[in-house]
Amino acid sequence: MSREWAALLAAAISGAIVGAATVATGSIVSEIGPVTIAFIRYLIGVLLLLPLALRIKWNPVSPKEFIAIFLFGTFQFAVLITLLNFSVIYIAAGLAVLIFASLPLQTMALAILFGRETFTLRKLIGIVLTIAGVGFAVGATAFTGEIDTMGWVAVGAAFSSAFVGALCSVLYAAYMPRYPTLQISTMAMGCAVVFLFGLALMEGELGALPSYSLNIWLVLLFVGLASAVGYFCWLYALAHIPPSNVTVFLGLSPITATILGAIFIAQPLAVADFIGTFLVIAGLVISLWRRDAAQ
């Protein structure tokens, strides 16, 4: 039971960190390309994880499993982020966040399909409530303007981004018992950095690194640290509790972003924000209530 509670805490920390990193990234995205930001943040994350990872004993990795871990890292970071960033070019950011909030619902569906979990109405209701909570939190910015042809393509990209996250979360379960969390975290993020380096070169902004201000580097250092801690917590949680129980905590992300926005950039809080927070918390409680009996 103590491991389960630790895993739930790790999942909550990971969900909250995503929101904090979103706010921080939003403060510099107008000055640096999104791919370059992703490359630098995950490079910093790997560099922070590596000294700790080298202090533990690594389990041997077969070529087949290395390819799987490489694909996990590439899709979890590079492909997921690229699809999500593409979507916000053509649709409102709030709508993209709301679509991405379907990730725990997709995770539950895939986990049931692969025989990793069993269906429970309680968990379904809880997940739907967290999505509704996200809807209240971002509703003011989700449905602004009409959606044209490229907008529908962007909707598909946002949905695909959530699907990638859900699929990786479910498939990770087969590998987590075989390797220490630090090992697989460092390997997967390192593989993503290699892939993102090529994309960052294509974006053409790496040459501007020396000109970044101290403020930008502090933000990049923060999101890099957040990536390292958040991803480690994410994988630790996946190693000990069902994937849908982990991904449902992503509902905390927009709530955290809203609270931090109110604190640091004086973004006013609305009644919908409080309703959204209540629904997300209620959804989490319902999803996880008596989880040992439901799993």
C-alpha positions in Angstrom: 0.0 0.0 0.0 2.8 2.4 0.8 4.2 2.0 -2.8 0.8 2.7 -4.2 0.4 5.9 -2.2 3.9 6.9 -3.3 3.0 6.2 -6.9 -0.2 8.3 -6.6 1.9 11.1 -5.1 4.4 10.8 -7.9 1.6 10.9 -10.5 0.1 14.0 -8.9 3.5 15.7 -8.8 4.0 14.9 -12.5 0.6 16.3 -13.4 1.2 19.5 -11.5 4.7 19.9 -13.0 3.3 19.7 -16.5 1.2 22.7 -15.7 4.1 24.6 -14.2 6.3 23.9 -17.2 3.5 25.0 -19.5 3.3 28.4 -17.9 7.1 28.8 -17.9 7.4 27.7 -21.5 4.6 30.1 -22.5 6.7 33.0 -21.2 9.5 32.4 -23.7 7.8 30.7 -26.7 7.6 34.0 -28.6 11.4 34.3 -28.4 12.5 30.7 -29.2 11.1 28.1 -31.5 9.0 25.3 -29.9 11.3 22.5 -31.2 14.4 24.3 -29.9 12.7 24.8 -26.5 11.9 21.1 -26.4 15.4 20.1 -27.4 17.1 22.3 -24.7 14.7 21.4 -21.9 15.1 17.6 -22.5 18.8 18.0 -22.9 19.0 19.7 -19.5 16.7 17.1 -18.1 19.0 14.3 -19.3 22.1 16.1 -18.0 20.4 16.4 -14.6 19.3 12.7 -14.5 22.6 11.3 -15.8 24.8 11.8 -12.6 22.1 10.0 -10.5 21.5 7.3 -13.1 25.2 6.5 -13.3 25.2 5.8 -9.5 22.9 2.8 -9.9 23.4 -0.6 -11.5 22.0 -0.6 -15.1 20.4 -3.8 -16.3 21.5 -5.1 -19.8 19.3 -4.0 -22.6 18.8 -6.1 -25.7 18.9 -4.5 -29.2 15.2 -5.2 -29.6 14.3 -3.5 -26.3 16.6 -0.6 -26.9 14.7 0.1 -30.1 11.4 0.0 -28.2 12.8 2.4 -25.5 14.1 4.7 -28.3 10.7 4.7 -29.9 9.0 5.4 -26.5 11.3 8.4 -25.9 10.9 9.7 -29.4 7.1 9.4 -29.4 6.6 10.5 -25.8 8.6 13.7 -26.2 9.3 14.6 -29.8 6.2 13.3 -31.7 3.7 14.2 -28.9 5.0 17.7 -28.5 5.3 18.3 -32.2 1.7 17.3 -32.8 0.5 19.4 -29.9 2.5 22.5 -31.0 1.2 22.1 -34.6 -2.4 22.0 -33.3 -2.1 25.4 -31.5 -1.0 27.1 -34.7 -4.5 26.5 -36.3 -6.8 26.2 -33.3 -7.2 28.0 -29.9 -4.7 26.8 -27.3 -7.6 26.1 -24.9 -9.3 23.8 -27.4 -6.0 21.9 -27.9 -5.7 21.5 -24.1 -9.2 20.3 -23.9 -8.7 17.7 -26.6 -5.5 16.6 -25.0 -7.4 16.1 -21.8 -8.9 13.0 -23.4 -5.6 11.3 -22.8 -6.7 9.4 -19.6 -9.9 8.3 -21.3 -7.9 7.0 -24.3 -5.4 5.4 -21.8 -8.2 3.5 -20.1 -9.6 2.3 -23.4 -6.2 1.1 -24.6 -5.4 -0.6 -21.3 -8.7 -2.5 -21.5 -8.1 -3.4 -25.1 -4.6 -4.8 -24.2 -5.9 -6.6 -21.2 -4.0 -4.4 -18.7 -7.1 -3.1 -16.9 -10.8 -4.0 -16.5 -13.6 -1.6 -17.2 -15.3 0.1 -14.2 -18.1 2.6 -14.5 -16.6 4.4 -11.4 -13.3 5.1 -13.1 -15.1 6.2 -16.4 -17.2 8.7 -14.5 -14.2 10.0 -12.6 -12.2 10.5 -15.8 -15.1 12.2 -17.5 -15.4 14.6 -14.6 -11.7 15.5 -14.8 -12.2 16.3 -18.5 -15.2 18.4 -17.7 -13.1 20.2 -15.1 -10.5 20.9 -17.7 -13.3 22.2 -20.0 -14.4 24.7 -17.3 -10.8 25.8 -16.8 -10.0 26.5 -20.4 -13.6 27.0 -21.8 -13.2 30.7 -22.2 -10.4 30.2 -24.7 -11.4 26.9 -26.2 -14.2 27.9 -28.5 -13.1 31.1 -30.1 -13.6 31.6 -33.9 -14.6 29.1 -36.6 -12.6 26.0 -37.4 -11.5 25.8 -41.1 -10.0 22.9 -43.0 -6.6 23.3 -41.4 -8.3 23.7 -38.0 -9.9 20.3 -38.3 -6.4 18.9 -39.2 -5.2 20.6 -36.0 -8.0 19.0 -34.0 -6.8 15.6 -35.4 -3.3 16.5 -34.4 -4.2 17.3 -30.9 -6.2 14.1 -30.6 -3.3 12.1 -32.0 -1.0 13.8 -29.5 -3.2 12.5 -26.7 -3.3 9.0 -28.4 0.5 8.9 -28.5 0.7 9.7 -24.8 -1.9 7.1 -24.0 -0.3 4.4 -26.1 3.2 5.0 -24.6 1.7 5.0 -21.1 0.1 1.6 -21.6 3.1 0.0 -23.4 5.6 1.2 -20.9 4.2 -1.2 -18.4 5.8 -4.2 -20.0 9.3 -2.6 -19.6 9.1 -0.9 -16.2 9.6 -4.1 -14.1 12.8 -5.0 -16.0 14.8 -1.8 -15.5 15.3 0.7 -12.7 13.2 3.8 -13.2 16.2 6.1 -13.4 17.7 3.9 -16.1 14.7 3.9 -18.4 14.0 7.6 -17.7 17.5 8.6 -18.8 17.6 6.3 -21.8 14.2 7.3 -23.1 14.8 11.1 -22.6 18.3 10.8 -24.1 16.9 9.1 -27.2 14.4 11.9 -27.6 17.1 14.5 -27.4 19.0 12.8 -30.2 15.9 12.9 -32.4 15.0 16.5 -31.4 18.5 17.7 -32.2 17.8 17.0 -35.9 14.5 18.8 -35.8 16.1 21.7 -33.9 18.7 22.0 -36.7 16.0 22.2 -39.2 14.2 24.9 -37.2 17.5 26.9 -37.5 17.6 28.6 -34.1 20.4 26.8 -32.3 22.9 29.4 -33.5 21.1 32.0 -31.4 21.9 30.2 -28.1 24.7 32.5 -27.0 22.4 35.5 -27.3 19.7 34.2 -24.9 19.2 36.4 -21.9 19.8 35.3 -18.3 16.0 35.2 -17.8 15.5 32.8 -20.8 18.2 30.5 -19.5 16.7 30.5 -16.0 13.3 29.5 -17.6 15.0 26.8 -19.7 16.8 25.5 -16.6 13.5 25.4 -14.7 11.6 23.5 -17.4 14.6 21.2 -17.8 14.5 20.4 -14.1 10.7 20.0 -14.3 11.1 17.6 -17.2 13.6 15.4 -15.3 11.6 15.3 -12.1 8.2 15.0 -13.9 9.3 12.2 -16.2 10.9 10.2 -13.4 7.7 10.6 -11.3 5.6 9.6 -14.3 7.5 6.3 -14.9 7.7 5.5 -11.2 3.9 5.8 -11.0 3.5 3.7 -14.2 5.6 1.0 -12.6 3.3 0.6 -9.6 -0.3 1.5 -10.5 -2.4 1.1 -13.6 -1.7 3.6 -16.5 -5.2 5.2 -16.4 -4.7 6.0 -12.7 -1.5 7.8 -13.6 -2.8 9.7 -16.6 -5.9 10.9 -14.9 -3.7 13.2 -12.8 -3.0 15.2 -16.0 -6.2 17.0 -15.1 -4.1 18.9 -12.6 -2.0 20.4 -15.3 -4.4 23.2 -16.6 -5.5 23.8 -13.0 -1.9 24.3 -11.9 -1.2 26.5 -14.9 -4.3 28.6 -14.0 -3.2 29.0 -10.4 0.4 29.9 -11.3 -0.8 32.3 -13.9 -2.9 34.1 -11.3 0.1 34.2 -8.9 2.9 35.2 -11.3 1.3 37.1 -14.2 -1.8 38.5 -12.4 -4.1 36.5 -14.6 -7.6 36.9 -13.0 -9.4 33.8 -11.7 -13.0 33.3 -12.8 -15.8 31.3 -11.3 -15.3 28.7 -14.0 -11.7 28.1 -12.7 -13.0 27.2 -9.3 -15.7 24.9 -10.8 -13.1 23.3 -12.9 -10.8 22.7 -9.9 -13.7 21.2 -8.0 -14.6 18.8 -10.9 -11.0 17.7 -11.4 -10.5 16.9 -7.7 -13.9 15.1 -7.6 -13.0 13.2 -10.7 -9.7 12.1 -9.1 -11.4 11.0 -5.9 -14.0 9.0 -7.8 -11.4 7.4 -10.2 -9.2 6.3 -7.3 -11.7 5.5 -4.6 -11.3 1.9 -3.5 -8.8 1.4 -6.3 -7.5 -1.9 -4.8 -10.9 -3.4 -5.2 -11.4 -2.1 -8.8 -8.1 -3.0 -10.2 
